[in-house]
Amino acid sequence: MAKVLQQRCAPSNTVQQSFTPQAFRTSEVNATQPADQSATCNGSPISSSCLQRVTDGENPLLTFDLSLMLGPEADRSSDRVQQLCRAVANCLRETGCLVVRDPRVKAEDNKAFLDMMERYFAQSTAAKLKDIRPELHFQVGATPEGTETPKCTVDPTSIAAIARQPEEHRARTPTGADPKWRYMWRIGERPAQTQYTELNAEPVFPADFPEWAEVMTTWGDKMLAAVHTVAQMSAVGFGLPAGAFTERMAHGPHLLAPTGADLEVHNTLDMCYAGYHYDLNFLTIHGKSRFPGLFVWLRNGRRVAVKIPAGCLFIQAGKQLEWLTAGFVKAGMHEVVCSEDTLLALTKAKAEGSSTWRVSSTVFGHIASDQVLTPLGHFATAQATQDYPAVDAGKFVQQELEAIKLKQQ
């Protein structure tokens, strides 16, 4: 059986950058206590009402409850909130990912979304091809299977990185383009004017799904709200203004971007549905899928299977967050493969007469296309600005889309 996240959000032994006194320091958060103790920050416990330890056997996984940040009574200047923000930032720094519980996000919304997407992907190929928009780099509407090509199949840096991985944590090697469909649905307002119109295009409405806009927008808006909350918390935890990230996200090309893999066809153990890669956006958030298969690499190089607890969401850092923090947070590497757990879930679905399409519940939170990606605040050292030179977010996205064969040069 695949194992769940094993890395705790504990300080690493790496040398930290030197920041202003208010800046984030990983040593402030210690979440390595036994399971019967809560995490602490500067020696003070973080209340279990806002930080929970979810366990699967011996492997602990920190889950952050966002309730403390929400509602008119929320005191974001309180010590408890500040501690929680530092814990969130620490977890992003040390692992590149975290789990959150958000009371605004309801399981029934995810169910309605998954039910509809299973019906959509189960349509004929001809029906789905009506929804593709290759002239818009597939950034709205459908993307056929066999279109998106993982960089790890062609990029020498990625190939070398995989070769260096120990066997037990090595990425699976795709044989070509990903055998998955995707659908891109825009979430949130787009800018009135932009240099990058193709990244901010009008949505595509599939035929025969009258409930489409309501279901997609309801689920996407709630997921994006959770991303915004975590973005604010992490900014505070890193010693930046609370709006450092969210202000740059305003009118961004955010996308609800579910994938669909037909497990009736693609069910060979270890085959890749999405090859080893990072996400090009700011933060990616996942709801719970009905089929396992998502694996992530923590910053220490460990490959772990993601199991999202009931009622929770999984968030991973993207390349835009790495850029804004000058690599203090690294974009999380991940892959989606057919695992033993995937095959067990497939057997169960067949026995129950349920859909055998593996649908991901994914939102890509972006920095707005016309915003400049550049290290922020105390991250903006002379060396950092060389390593992460200023570039429009839209230009950066275009370059990344070219690399994975979604944008033709």
Secondary structure, 3 states (H helix, E strand, C coil): CCCCCCCCCCCCCCCCCCCCCCCCCHHHEECCCCCCCCCEECCEECCCCCEEEEEECCEEEEEEEHHHHCCCCCCCCCHHHHHHHHHHHHHHHHHCEEEEECCCCCHHHHHHHHHHHHHHHCCCHHHHHCCECHHHCCCCEEECCCCCCCHHHCCHHHHHHHHHCCHHHCCCCCCCCCCCEEEEEECCCCCCCCCCHHHHCCCCCCCCCCCHHHHHHHHHHHHHHHHHHHHHHHHHHCCCCCCCCHHHHCCCCCEECCEEEECCCCCCCCCEEEEEECCCCCEEEEECCCCCCEEEECCCCCEEECCCCCCCEEEEECHHHHHHCCCCCCCCCEEEECCHHHHHHHHHHHHHCCCCEEECEEEEECCCCCCEECCCHHHCCHHHHHHCCCEEHHHHHHHHHHHCCCCCC
